[in-house]
């Protein structure tokens, strides 16, 4: 094994920091010691690669013959973390390295589900113990990268596929990791059994031997997940969630499609809550975390994907053992949300439901996006967003759409689907006193029973809330199928206000909308909406959309609002209002990925060059080689000269003199190793004054945790001080 000498300022040497930022510290160490800044290792996986014993994984080449230790690619994705020894799994790459996955598809997990032993995974522990560990964390200056081979020109047809099977819990773990980029990857499974829904169509997944060939989740995260980018990803076909878990910082999805996941699309609720305990809800996100969902799509959550195939084979709502939110979060959550140029469509329940954001002070931004075909509300949000900006969006309130056939899905995909229009309104949000909402320049076409439900969650009302409601274009339709769901003839009702602090029999009671503070309406256009009186700057007139559907009442059809065109005809009374023109359902334009935002590494001024001292003094041993098991971390004062050495082979590294107080750490990897693979002892050169040398962390046998004092030159102590 190689060994690494890390040199860090004393103020940075707490064990937690050293563990979390080891790679960043190594860069500082390299600068301070005059070494070159580390560069990432690039690892390759390809179909004609070799096994771990044959290839080192560090070249984009096939092996030649069967000779060991060749410079060539791995022949299986699993070789990146599994050496087939049956021992605990560990990634071969370090934080900040890059992996290029070629060819594919690549299986994750066991090759079979009939036995607890396989050539992959932990010996005797079954298929669940074969999942890859969390990806090693990178640093702000150097992210760990897991890339499909076409990452530079990724499209919907050239992603590299990873598929999980035989009871695997997840395909990709981003838990407890940070500064990681995953690009141009497809995550899925190769089966169509289901975990949620009654009756189970086409059948339930076998969760014991013999296991069905499935993985439960696509991606898992936790409170340690931050500074993560998922770009050009297709996460689909899982029987539970596409992405599951809390986060602890910024997580971004750019050009992602999260589709056909049996329980939910992206669920920040990890399901760990237990009623009647101090932890009744799922683990909350922390550190004022931020979710960025950009130029991406969440669709068909609550639906199980056919395999082979791409459409839904069965869908289930809450009344039939399912769920189906496109996005959800547990109570007790604080989460900033940026949802831009994205789509939420055909989710069994709510399109986007951060309704439980009820802790801290977060911000919500929903811009230039489209919501349609969702069975519940198109968009809902909770009361703890200090500000909410909802601008430039299109909302199609066709909450009964999945009750009818939809192209590309099985004929009976909705045979056990219910709970249509369960939210009652197309949009709903909640205030706390003092909150600001900007709901402007949006286009809404809806037949839902109600357009807006607004609630106040501050006892006594929300007199200091401020809402700007302007330049919206709202077109209502009369759909008789909603009459038994709370609707009535004449189209949807405009507004309902409720007091969330006054709950009777599980329902918030109606309140005077005047208690929701300052509500500024201006320059809106309404047509086909009940209960609205247009103000002086508003218009109650047909907005005249291009190819505007005209079906109403008895003439309304289930597909009436499909492909809605938000462009306005010439002479429209809504000119200059509403969202930008689009045909709903048309894929958005592909955008070039912005360069990643990288925090520059700390500026470190290297110490002045030091001429190695003449070895004329006496060397004193701090830790002898025979008692050092793994690591050594020692605090030494300014002016100290130290060296590492190998007494057995009589080899000694170049001595180093430090100009400032430092901590010296001897790790099992590195470049300052003058005798690779051999335990080193650490010696301190005698000095003109006593120097206190303190062991901070050491895996010696026995451990030595007390200070050692190196004597001054000429003292009568023996040459080597043994602990």
C-alpha positions as CSV (number, residue, x, y, z in Angstrom):
1,X,0.0,0.0,0.0
2,X,1.1,3.5,-0.6
3,X,1.2,6.0,2.1
4,X,0.3,9.7,2.1
5,X,1.8,12.4,4.2
6,X,-0.8,15.1,4.9
7,X,0.2,18.5,6.3
8,X,-2.6,20.7,7.5
9,X,-2.9,23.7,9.8
10,X,-3.8,22.8,13.3
11,X,-7.1,24.6,13.0
12,X,-8.2,22.1,10.3
13,X,-7.3,18.9,12.0
14,X,-10.4,17.8,13.8
15,X,-11.2,14.2,12.9
16,X,-14.6,15.1,11.3
17,X,-13.1,17.6,9.0
18,X,-10.2,15.4,8.2
19,X,-12.5,12.6,7.2
20,X,-15.0,14.7,5.2
21,X,-12.5,16.8,3.4
22,X,-9.6,14.5,3.1
23,X,-9.1,15.1,-0.6
24,X,-9.3,18.9,-0.2
25,X,-6.8,18.7,2.6
26,X,-4.5,16.6,0.4
27,X,-4.5,19.4,-2.2
28,X,-3.5,21.9,0.5
29,X,-0.8,19.4,1.7
30,X,0.5,19.1,-1.8
31,X,0.8,22.8,-2.2
32,X,2.5,23.2,1.2
33,X,5.0,20.5,0.6
34,X,5.8,21.6,-3.0
35,X,4.1,18.6,-4.7
36,X,1.9,18.8,-7.8
37,X,-1.9,19.2,-7.1
38,X,-3.5,15.8,-7.5
39,X,-5.3,15.0,-10.7
40,X,-8.3,12.7,-10.8
41,X,-8.0,9.1,-12.0
42,X,-10.2,8.1,-14.9
43,X,-11.8,4.7,-14.7
44,X,-13.4,2.8,-17.6
45,X,-16.0,0.1,-18.0
46,X,-16.7,-1.6,-21.3
47,X,-18.0,-4.9,-22.6
48,X,-14.6,-6.2,-23.8
49,X,-12.9,-5.2,-20.5
50,X,-11.5,-7.6,-18.0
51,X,-11.9,-8.7,-14.4
52,X,-10.3,-7.0,-11.4
53,X,-7.4,-9.4,-11.4
54,X,-6.8,-8.8,-15.1
55,X,-7.3,-5.1,-15.5
56,X,-6.7,-2.1,-13.3
57,X,-9.7,-0.2,-14.8
58,X,-7.6,2.8,-15.7
59,X,-7.4,2.6,-19.5
60,X,-10.0,2.7,-22.3
61,X,-8.8,-0.5,-23.7
62,X,-9.5,-4.2,-23.7
63,X,-7.0,-6.7,-22.1
64,X,-4.6,-8.6,-24.2
65,X,-4.6,-12.3,-23.2
66,X,-5.1,-13.3,-19.5
67,X,-2.0,-11.7,-18.0
68,X,-2.8,-10.1,-14.6
69,X,-2.5,-6.4,-13.7
70,X,-2.9,-5.0,-17.2
71,X,-3.7,-1.4,-17.9
72,X,-7.2,-1.9,-19.3
73,X,-10.9,-1.3,-18.6
74,X,-13.1,-3.3,-16.3
75,X,-15.5,-5.7,-18.1
76,X,-18.4,-5.1,-15.6
77,X,-19.8,-2.1,-13.8
78,X,-19.8,-4.1,-10.5
79,X,-16.0,-4.4,-10.6
80,X,-15.9,-0.8,-9.6
81,X,-17.0,-1.7,-6.1
82,X,-16.9,-5.5,-5.9
83,X,-13.8,-7.7,-6.3
84,X,-15.8,-10.9,-6.0
85,X,-14.1,-11.9,-2.8
86,X,-17.4,-11.9,-0.8
87,X,-16.0,-9.3,1.5
88,X,-17.6,-5.8,2.2
89,X,-18.0,-3.8,-1.0
90,X,-15.9,-0.7,-1.5
91,X,-15.4,1.6,-4.5
92,X,-12.0,1.4,-6.2
93,X,-12.0,5.1,-7.1
94,X,-11.3,7.9,-4.7
95,X,-13.3,11.1,-4.2
96,X,-12.7,13.4,-7.2
97,X,-12.1,10.5,-9.7
98,X,-14.1,10.1,-12.9
99,X,-15.8,7.0,-14.2
100,X,-16.7,6.5,-17.9
101,X,-19.4,3.8,-18.4
102,X,-19.4,2.5,-22.0
103,X,-21.7,0.1,-23.8
104,X,-24.2,-1.4,-21.3
105,X,-26.8,-2.2,-20.1
106,X,-25.0,-3.0,-16.8
107,X,-26.6,-5.1,-14.1
108,X,-26.4,-4.0,-10.5
109,X,-26.8,-6.8,-7.8
110,X,-26.9,-10.5,-8.1
111,X,-27.0,-12.5,-11.3
112,X,-29.7,-14.7,-9.9
113,X,-32.4,-14.7,-7.2
114,X,-32.5,-18.4,-6.2
115,X,-29.6,-18.6,-3.8
116,X,-28.0,-16.4,-1.1
117,X,-24.6,-16.8,-2.7
118,X,-23.5,-15.4,-6.0
119,X,-20.3,-14.4,-7.7
120,X,-21.3,-10.8,-6.7
121,X,-22.0,-9.3,-3.3
122,X,-21.3,-10.4,0.3
123,X,-20.9,-14.1,0.9
124,X,-24.1,-15.7,2.3
125,X,-26.0,-12.4,2.9
126,X,-28.3,-12.6,-0.1
127,X,-29.0,-10.2,-3.0
128,X,-29.9,-7.2,-0.8
129,X,-26.2,-7.1,0.4
130,X,-25.0,-6.7,-3.2
131,X,-26.0,-3.0,-3.7
132,X,-23.2,-0.5,-4.4
133,X,-22.1,1.6,-1.5
134,X,-22.6,5.4,-1.6
135,X,-20.4,7.1,-4.3
136,X,-17.2,8.5,-2.8
137,X,-17.5,12.2,-2.1
138,X,-15.5,14.7,-4.1
139,X,-14.7,18.3,-3.2
140,X,-15.8,21.7,-4.3
141,X,-12.8,21.9,-6.5
142,X,-12.9,18.4,-7.9
143,X,-16.3,16.5,-8.1
144,X,-16.5,12.8,-8.3
145,X,-18.0,12.0,-11.7
146,X,-20.0,9.0,-12.9
147,X,-20.6,9.5,-16.6
148,X,-22.2,7.6,-19.4
149,X,-20.0,7.5,-22.4
150,X,-22.1,10.0,-24.4
151,X,-22.2,12.6,-21.7
152,X,-20.8,15.3,-24.1
153,X,-23.8,14.8,-26.5
154,X,-26.4,13.0,-24.4
155,X,-29.8,12.3,-25.9
156,X,-32.9,10.3,-25.0
157,X,-31.5,7.3,-27.0
158,X,-27.8,7.1,-26.0
159,X,-27.7,7.0,-22.2
160,X,-25.8,4.2,-20.5
161,X,-28.2,1.9,-18.6
162,X,-27.8,0.6,-15.1
163,X,-30.5,-1.9,-14.0
164,X,-31.0,-3.4,-10.6
165,X,-32.4,-6.8,-9.9
166,X,-33.3,-9.7,-7.6
167,X,-34.6,-7.7,-4.6
168,X,-31.9,-5.0,-4.7
169,X,-32.9,-2.0,-2.6
170,X,-31.5,0.7,-4.8
171,X,-29.5,1.0,-8.0
172,X,-27.6,4.2,-7.1
173,X,-26.8,5.6,-3.7
174,X,-26.1,9.3,-3.2
175,X,-26.5,9.0,0.5
176,X,-23.9,10.5,2.7
177,X,-22.0,11.9,-0.2
178,X,-21.3,15.3,-1.8
179,X,-19.7,17.0,-4.7
180,X,-20.8,14.3,-7.1
181,X,-22.0,14.5,-10.7
182,X,-23.9,11.7,-12.4
183,X,-24.6,12.3,-16.1
184,X,-26.1,10.5,-19.1
185,X,-27.2,7.5,-17.1
186,X,-30.5,5.5,-17.3
187,X,-31.6,3.7,-14.2
188,X,-34.3,1.0,-14.3
189,X,-35.1,-2.7,-13.7
190,X,-36.0,-5.5,-16.1
191,X,-39.3,-6.7,-14.9
192,X,-42.9,-5.5,-14.3
193,X,-43.9,-7.0,-10.9
194,X,-45.4,-4.4,-8.5
195,X,-45.1,-3.7,-4.8
196,X,-48.0,-1.3,-4.2
197,X,-51.6,-1.6,-5.3
198,X,-54.6,-3.9,-4.9
199,X,-55.2,-6.1,-6.8
200,X,-51.6,-6.5,-8.0
201,X,-51.5,-6.3,-11.8
202,X,-49.7,-8.0,-13.4
203,X,-48.5,-9.5,-10.1
204,X,-46.6,-8.8,-6.9
205,X,-42.9,-8.9,-6.6
206,X,-41.5,-12.0,-4.9
207,X,-39.4,-10.6,-2.0
208,X,-37.8,-13.9,-0.9
209,X,-36.1,-16.8,-2.7
210,X,-36.6,-17.1,-5.5
211,X,-36.6,-13.3,-5.9
212,X,-38.1,-11.5,-8.8
213,X,-35.7,-9.6,-10.9
214,X,-36.4,-6.1,-9.6
215,X,-34.8,-3.2,-7.6
216,X,-37.0,-1.2,-5.2
217,X,-35.7,2.3,-5.6
218,X,-33.8,4.1,-8.3
219,X,-31.7,6.6,-6.3
220,X,-31.5,7.1,-2.5
221,X,-30.3,10.2,-0.6
222,X,-30.1,11.3,3.0
223,X,-29.2,14.3,5.1
224,X,-25.6,13.9,4.1
225,X,-26.4,14.4,0.4
226,X,-25.4,17.8,-0.9
227,X,-23.8,19.5,-3.9
228,X,-25.0,16.8,-6.2
229,X,-25.8,17.1,-9.9
230,X,-27.9,14.6,-11.8
231,X,-27.9,15.5,-15.5
232,X,-29.4,13.9,-18.6
233,X,-30.9,11.0,-16.5
234,X,-33.9,8.7,-17.1
235,X,-35.0,7.2,-13.8
236,X,-38.0,4.9,-14.5
237,X,-39.8,1.7,-13.9
238,X,-39.2,1.2,-10.2
239,X,-42.0,-0.4,-8.1
240,X,-41.5,2.2,-5.3
241,X,-39.8,5.6,-5.8
242,X,-37.6,7.0,-8.5
243,X,-35.7,9.1,-6.0
244,X,-36.1,8.7,-2.2
245,X,-34.8,10.4,0.8
246,X,-34.0,13.7,2.5
247,X,-31.1,15.9,1.4
248,X,-28.7,18.1,3.3
249,X,-27.8,20.8,0.8
250,X,-28.1,21.6,-2.9
251,X,-29.3,18.8,-5.3
252,X,-29.9,19.6,-8.9
253,X,-31.6,17.6,-11.7
254,X,-30.9,19.0,-15.2
255,X,-32.7,17.4,-18.1
256,X,-34.0,14.4,-16.1
257,X,-37.0,12.3,-16.7
258,X,-38.5,10.6,-13.7
259,X,-41.2,8.3,-15.0
260,X,-43.4,5.3,-14.2
261,X,-42.4,4.7,-10.6
262,X,-45.0,2.7,-8.8
263,X,-45.3,4.8,-5.6
264,X,-43.9,8.3,-6.3
265,X,-41.6,10.2,-8.5
266,X,-39.3,12.1,-6.2
267,X,-40.2,11.6,-2.5
268,X,-38.2,13.5,0.2
269,X,-40.0,11.4,2.8
270,X,-37.9,8.3,3.5
271,X,-40.8,6.6,5.3
272,X,-38.9,6.1,8.6
273,X,-41.6,7.8,10.7
274,X,-43.6,5.8,13.3
275,X,-46.9,6.9,14.8
276,X,-46.9,7.3,18.6
277,X,-43.1,8.0,18.7
278,X,-40.9,11.1,18.9
279,X,-40.3,10.5,15.2
280,X,-43.7,10.3,13.6
281,X,-42.7,11.5,10.2
282,X,-39.9,10.8,7.7
283,X,-36.4,12.2,8.1
284,X,-36.5,15.9,7.2
285,X,-34.1,17.6,4.9
286,X,-31.6,19.9,6.7
287,X,-29.2,22.8,6.3
288,X,-31.7,24.9,4.4
289,X,-31.4,22.4,1.6
290,X,-32.2,23.3,-2.0
291,X,-33.8,21.2,-4.7
292,X,-33.3,22.4,-8.3
293,X,-35.4,20.7,-11.0
294,X,-34.5,22.3,-14.3
295,X,-35.6,21.4,-17.8
296,X,-36.9,18.1,-16.5
297,X,-40.0,16.0,-16.2
298,X,-41.8,14.0,-13.5
299,X,-44.5,11.8,-15.0
300,X,-46.7,8.8,-14.4
301,X,-45.9,8.5,-10.7
302,X,-48.1,5.9,-9.1
303,X,-48.0,3.8,-12.3
304,X,-46.1,0.6,-13.0
305,X,-44.2,0.4,-16.2
306,X,-44.7,-2.4,-18.6
307,X,-41.6,-4.5,-19.4
308,X,-40.7,-4.8,-22.1
309,X,-42.2,-1.6,-23.2
310,X,-42.4,2.0,-22.0
311,X,-46.0,2.7,-21.0
312,X,-48.0,2.1,-17.8
313,X,-49.4,-1.4,-17.2
314,X,-51.2,-0.5,-14.0
315,X,-51.8,2.6,-11.8
316,X,-53.1,3.0,-8.2
317,X,-54.2,5.9,-6.0
318,X,-54.4,6.0,-2.3
319,X,-57.8,4.2,-2.2
320,X,-56.2,1.2,-3.9
321,X,-53.0,0.9,-2.0
322,X,-51.0,3.3,-4.1
323,X,-49.9,7.0,-3.8
324,X,-48.7,8.8,-6.8
325,X,-47.4,12.3,-6.1
326,X,-44.9,13.6,-8.6
327,X,-42.9,15.1,-5.7
328,X,-43.6,15.0,-2.0
329,X,-42.0,15.8,1.4
330,X,-42.6,14.9,5.0
331,X,-43.9,17.3,7.7
332,X,-41.1,19.0,9.6
333,X,-39.3,19.8,6.3
334,X,-37.5,23.0,5.2
335,X,-36.7,23.0,1.6
336,X,-35.9,25.6,-1.0
337,X,-37.4,24.7,-4.4
338,X,-36.4,25.9,-7.9
339,X,-38.6,24.3,-10.5
340,X,-37.9,25.8,-13.9
341,X,-38.7,25.0,-17.5
342,X,-40.0,21.6,-16.3
343,X,-43.1,19.4,-16.6
344,X,-45.2,17.5,-14.1
345,X,-47.8,15.4,-15.9
346,X,-50.0,12.3,-15.5
347,X,-49.1,11.7,-11.9
348,X,-51.8,9.7,-10.2
349,X,-52.1,12.2,-7.3
350,X,-50.6,15.7,-7.1
351,X,-48.2,17.0,-9.7
352,X,-46.0,18.7,-7.2
353,X,-46.8,18.6,-3.5
354,X,-44.4,20.4,-1.1
355,X,-47.4,21.0,1.1
356,X,-45.6,19.9,4.2
357,X,-42.9,22.5,4.0
358,X,-43.7,23.7,7.5
359,X,-40.3,24.4,9.2
360,X,-37.7,27.1,8.9
361,X,-37.9,29.7,6.2
362,X,-37.7,28.5,2.6
363,X,-38.3,30.0,-0.8
364,X,-40.3,28.6,-3.7
365,X,-39.8,29.4,-7.4
366,X,-42.0,27.7,-10.0
367,X,-41.3,29.3,-13.4
368,X,-41.8,28.7,-17.1
369,X,-43.2,25.2,-16.5
370,X,-46.2,23.1,-17.3
371,X,-48.6,21.0,-15.2
372,X,-51.3,18.8,-16.7
373,X,-53.1,15.5,-16.4
374,X,-52.4,15.1,-12.7
375,X,-55.1,13.3,-10.8
376,X,-55.0,15.5,-7.8
377,X,-53.9,19.2,-7.6
378,X,-51.6,20.4,-10.3
379,X,-49.5,22.3,-7.8
380,X,-49.7,22.6,-4.0
381,X,-47.4,24.2,-1.4
382,X,-47.1,24.6,2.3
383,X,-47.1,27.6,4.6
384,X,-43.5,27.9,5.5
385,X,-42.2,29.4,2.3
386,X,-41.3,33.0,3.2
387,X,-41.8,33.8,-0.5
388,X,-43.3,32.0,-3.4
389,X,-42.8,33.1,-7.0
390,X,-45.1,31.3,-9.5
391,X,-44.7,33.0,-12.9
392,X,-44.8,32.1,-16.6
393,X,-46.4,28.6,-16.1
394,X,-49.2,26.7,-17.8
395,X,-51.7,24.7,-15.7
396,X,-54.2,22.4,-17.3
397,X,-56.7,21.3,-14.7
398,X,-57.8,18.1,-16.4
399,X,-57.8,16.0,-13.2
400,X,-60.0,13.3,-14.8
401,X,-57.7,12.7,-17.7
402,X,-56.3,9.4,-16.4
403,X,-59.8,8.0,-16.1
404,X,-59.8,7.7,-19.9
405,X,-57.4,5.9,-22.3
406,X,-54.0,7.5,-22.9
407,X,-51.8,6.7,-25.8
408,X,-48.8,4.4,-25.2
409,X,-50.3,2.8,-22.1
410,X,-52.0,-0.6,-21.6
411,X,-55.7,-0.6,-22.4
412,X,-56.5,-1.3,-18.7
413,X,-53.8,0.7,-17.1
414,X,-56.4,2.6,-15.1
415,X,-58.7,-0.3,-14.3
416,X,-58.0,0.0,-10.5
417,X,-57.3,3.8,-10.5
418,X,-59.5,6.2,-8.5
419,X,-59.4,9.3,-6.4
420,X,-59.7,11.6,-9.4
421,X,-59.8,15.3,-8.7
422,X,-59.2,14.4,-5.0
423,X,-57.6,17.8,-4.3
424,X,-60.8,19.6,-5.3
425,X,-58.8,22.5,-6.7
426,X,-56.4,23.0,-9.6
427,X,-53.9,24.9,-7.3
428,X,-53.7,25.4,-3.6
429,X,-51.3,27.1,-1.2
430,X,-51.1,28.0,2.4
431,X,-49.9,31.2,4.1
432,X,-48.2,32.1,7.3
433,X,-48.6,35.7,8.3
434,X,-46.0,37.9,6.5
435,X,-45.5,35.5,3.6
436,X,-45.3,37.0,0.0
437,X,-46.7,35.3,-3.1
438,X,-46.2,36.5,-6.7
439,X,-48.6,34.6,-8.9
440,X,-48.3,36.3,-12.3
441,X,-48.3,35.7,-16.0
442,X,-49.6,32.2,-15.8
443,X,-52.1,30.5,-18.1
444,X,-54.8,28.2,-16.7
445,X,-57.3,26.1,-18.5
446,X,-59.4,23.9,-16.1
447,X,-62.6,22.0,-15.5
448,X,-61.7,21.1,-11.9
449,X,-64.4,21.9,-9.4
450,X,-62.4,24.8,-8.0
451,X,-59.5,26.8,-9.2
452,X,-57.8,28.0,-6.0
453,X,-57.8,26.9,-2.4
454,X,-55.9,29.3,-0.1
455,X,-55.3,28.6,3.6
456,X,-54.0,30.6,6.5
457,X,-51.9,28.7,9.1
458,X,-51.4,31.5,11.6
459,X,-53.9,31.7,14.4
460,X,-56.0,34.8,14.1
461,X,-55.5,35.2,10.4
462,X,-52.7,36.4,8.0
463,X,-53.2,40.2,7.8
464,X,-49.6,40.8,6.8
465,X,-49.5,38.4,3.9
466,X,-49.0,40.0,0.5
467,X,-50.2,38.4,-2.8
468,X,-49.6,39.8,-6.3
469,X,-52.0,38.2,-8.7
470,X,-51.7,39.8,-12.1
471,X,-51.5,39.2,-15.9
472,X,-52.9,35.7,-15.6
473,X,-55.2,34.2,-18.2
474,X,-57.8,31.8,-16.8
475,X,-60.2,29.8,-19.0
476,X,-62.8,27.5,-17.3
477,X,-64.6,24.6,-18.9
478,X,-67.9,22.9,-17.8
479,X,-67.3,19.2,-17.5
480,X,-70.4,17.3,-16.2
481,X,-68.2,14.4,-15.0
482,X,-67.0,16.7,-12.1
483,X,-70.5,17.4,-10.8
484,X,-70.4,14.5,-8.3
485,X,-66.9,15.6,-7.3
486,X,-67.9,19.0,-6.1
487,X,-68.2,20.8,-9.5
488,X,-71.3,22.2,-11.1
489,X,-72.6,23.7,-14.3
490,X,-70.9,26.9,-15.6
491,X,-67.3,25.8,-15.1
492,X,-65.0,25.9,-12.1
493,X,-65.4,28.2,-9.1
494,X,-62.7,30.8,-8.6
495,X,-61.6,30.9,-4.9
496,X,-62.1,29.2,-1.6
497,X,-60.3,30.3,1.6
498,X,-59.8,28.3,4.8
499,X,-58.5,28.6,8.3
500,X,-56.0,25.8,8.8
501,X,-55.9,26.5,12.5
502,X,-59.6,25.7,12.8
503,X,-60.0,22.0,11.9
504,X,-63.3,20.2,12.6
505,X,-63.6,16.5,11.8
506,X,-60.4,16.6,9.9
507,X,-61.3,19.5,7.7
508,X,-60.1,23.1,7.8
509,X,-63.0,25.5,8.1
510,X,-63.9,28.2,5.6
511,X,-62.7,31.7,6.4
512,X,-63.1,35.3,5.0
513,X,-60.6,35.7,2.2
514,X,-60.1,39.2,3.5
515,X,-58.1,37.7,6.4
516,X,-55.4,36.7,3.9
517,X,-53.8,40.1,3.9
518,X,-53.2,42.3,0.9
519,X,-54.3,40.6,-2.3
520,X,-53.5,42.7,-5.3
521,X,-55.3,41.7,-8.5
522,X,-54.6,43.4,-11.8
523,X,-54.7,42.9,-15.6
524,X,-56.1,39.3,-15.4
525,X,-58.4,37.7,-17.9
526,X,-61.2,35.4,-16.8
527,X,-63.7,33.4,-18.9
528,X,-65.9,30.5,-17.9
529,X,-65.2,30.9,-14.2
530,X,-67.9,31.0,-11.5
531,X,-67.8,33.5,-8.6
532,X,-65.4,36.1,-10.1
533,X,-66.1,39.8,-10.7
534,X,-63.6,41.5,-12.9
535,X,-61.9,44.6,-11.5
536,X,-61.3,47.7,-13.5
537,X,-58.0,46.5,-14.9
538,X,-59.2,43.0,-15.6
539,X,-61.3,41.5,-18.5
540,X,-64.0,38.9,-18.3
541,X,-63.8,37.8,-21.9
542,X,-62.8,34.8,-24.0
543,X,-59.1,34.9,-24.3
544,X,-59.2,33.4,-27.8
545,X,-56.4,30.9,-27.7
546,X,-55.3,29.4,-31.0
547,X,-57.4,26.3,-31.8
548,X,-59.2,26.9,-28.5
549,X,-61.3,23.8,-27.5
550,X,-65.0,24.6,-27.6
551,X,-66.5,21.6,-25.9
552,X,-68.6,22.4,-22.9
553,X,-71.3,20.8,-20.9
554,X,-72.7,17.7,-22.7
555,X,-70.2,18.3,-25.6
556,X,-67.1,18.0,-23.4
557,X,-64.8,15.0,-24.1
558,X,-62.1,13.5,-21.9
559,X,-59.4,14.5,-24.3
560,X,-60.8,18.0,-24.8
561,X,-57.7,19.8,-23.3
562,X,-55.0,17.5,-24.8
563,X,-52.4,19.4,-26.7
564,X,-53.7,22.8,-25.5
565,X,-52.1,25.6,-27.4
566,X,-51.5,28.6,-25.2
567,X,-50.7,30.9,-28.1
568,X,-53.2,33.7,-28.6
569,X,-55.1,34.7,-31.7
570,X,-54.6,38.1,-33.2
571,X,-56.8,40.6,-31.4
572,X,-57.1,38.5,-28.3
573,X,-58.1,40.5,-25.1
574,X,-55.4,38.6,-23.3
575,X,-52.5,39.9,-25.5
576,X,-49.5,40.5,-23.3
577,X,-50.8,38.3,-20.5
578,X,-50.3,34.7,-19.5
579,X,-47.4,32.3,-20.1
580,X,-45.3,32.1,-23.2
581,X,-46.9,30.3,-26.1
582,X,-46.6,26.5,-26.1
583,X,-48.5,23.4,-27.2
584,X,-48.9,21.4,-24.0
585,X,-47.3,18.0,-24.4
586,X,-44.6,19.1,-26.9
587,X,-41.2,18.3,-25.5
588,X,-39.3,21.5,-24.4
589,X,-36.3,22.5,-26.3
590,X,-33.0,20.9,-25.3
591,X,-30.8,23.2,-23.5
592,X,-27.0,23.2,-23.2
593,X,-25.9,22.4,-19.7
594,X,-24.6,25.4,-17.8
595,X,-21.1,25.0,-16.5
596,X,-21.1,23.7,-12.9
597,X,-20.8,26.2,-10.2
598,X,-17.6,25.4,-8.4
599,X,-16.4,26.9,-5.3
600,X,-12.7,27.6,-5.8
601,X,-10.3,25.9,-3.4
602,X,-9.0,28.0,-0.5
603,X,-6.0,30.1,-1.4
604,X,-3.1,28.7,0.4
605,X,0.2,30.5,0.4
606,X,3.0,27.8,0.3
607,X,5.7,28.2,2.9
608,X,9.1,29.4,1.7
609,X,11.3,26.6,0.3
610,X,13.2,24.9,3.0
611,X,16.6,23.4,2.5
612,X,16.7,19.9,4.1
613,X,18.8,20.2,7.2
614,X,22.1,18.5,7.6
615,X,21.5,15.3,9.6
616,X,24.0,16.1,12.2
617,X,21.8,16.0,15.2
618,X,20.2,13.2,17.1
619,X,16.9,11.7,15.8
620,X,14.3,10.8,18.4
621,X,11.4,8.4,17.7
622,X,7.8,9.5,18.2
623,X,6.2,6.2,17.1
624,X,8.3,3.2,16.3
625,X,7.4,1.3,13.1
626,X,6.6,-2.0,14.8
627,X,3.8,-0.4,16.9
628,X,2.1,1.6,14.1
629,X,-0.9,-0.2,12.7
630,X,-2.4,2.2,10.2
631,X,-2.5,5.9,10.7
632,X,-0.5,8.5,12.6
633,X,-1.5,12.1,13.3
634,X,0.9,14.2,15.3
635,X,0.8,17.9,16.2
636,X,4.3,19.5,16.0
637,X,5.3,23.2,16.7
638,X,7.0,25.6,14.3
639,X,10.6,25.0,13.6
640,X,10.4,21.2,14.0
641,X,12.3,19.0,11.6
642,X,10.8,15.5,11.1
643,X,11.2,12.5,8.9
644,X,9.6,9.2,8.3
645,X,11.8,6.1,8.1
646,X,12.1,2.4,7.8
647,X,14.4,1.0,10.4
648,X,14.1,-2.5,9.0
649,X,15.5,-1.6,5.6
650,X,17.4,1.4,6.8
651,X,15.6,3.8,4.4
652,X,14.7,7.3,5.3
653,X,12.5,9.9,3.6
654,X,13.7,13.4,3.0
655,X,13.5,15.4,6.3
656,X,11.1,18.4,6.4
657,X,11.4,21.5,8.5
658,X,8.1,23.3,9.2
659,X,7.9,27.1,9.5
660,X,4.4,27.0,11.2
661,X,2.7,24.7,13.7
662,X,1.2,21.8,11.8
663,X,-0.3,18.4,12.1
664,X,1.5,15.6,10.4
665,X,-0.6,12.6,9.3
666,X,0.8,9.4,7.8
667,X,-2.0,7.6,5.7
668,X,-2.0,4.4,3.7
669,X,-1.6,6.2,0.4
670,X,0.4,8.9,-1.1
671,X,3.5,10.3,-2.8
672,X,6.0,11.1,0.0
673,X,6.7,7.4,0.5
674,X,10.4,6.5,0.3
675,X,9.8,2.8,0.9
676,X,6.3,1.9,-0.3
677,X,4.3,-0.7,1.5
678,X,6.4,-0.7,4.7
679,X,5.3,0.7,8.1
680,X,7.2,3.9,8.9
681,X,8.3,5.3,12.2
682,X,8.4,9.0,12.8
683,X,11.5,10.7,14.1
684,X,12.0,14.3,15.3
685,X,15.4,15.9,14.9
686,X,17.0,17.2,18.1
687,X,16.6,20.9,18.5
688,X,18.0,23.8,20.6
689,X,14.9,23.7,22.9
690,X,12.4,21.2,24.1
691,X,9.5,20.6,21.8
692,X,6.2,19.2,22.9
693,X,4.9,16.7,20.3
694,X,1.3,15.7,20.8
695,X,-0.3,12.6,19.3
696,X,-3.8,13.5,18.1
697,X,-4.9,10.3,16.5
698,X,-3.1,7.1,16.2
699,X,-3.9,3.4,15.4
700,X,-0.8,2.1,17.2
701,X,-0.7,-0.9,19.5
702,X,-1.1,0.0,22.2
703,X,-2.5,3.5,21.5
704,X,-0.4,6.4,22.7
705,X,-2.5,9.5,23.5
706,X,-0.1,11.5,25.8
707,X,2.3,14.2,24.7
708,X,5.9,13.3,24.0
709,X,8.7,15.8,24.6
710,X,11.7,15.8,22.3
711,X,14.8,16.8,24.3
712,X,17.2,19.5,23.4
713,X,20.5,18.7,21.8
714,X,23.2,17.4,24.1
715,X,20.8,15.9,26.6
716,X,21.7,12.7,28.3
717,X,18.6,10.8,27.2
718,X,19.0,7.6,25.1
719,X,19.2,8.1,21.3
720,X,15.8,6.5,20.7
721,X,12.8,7.2,22.9
722,X,10.6,4.1,23.0
723,X,7.0,4.5,24.1
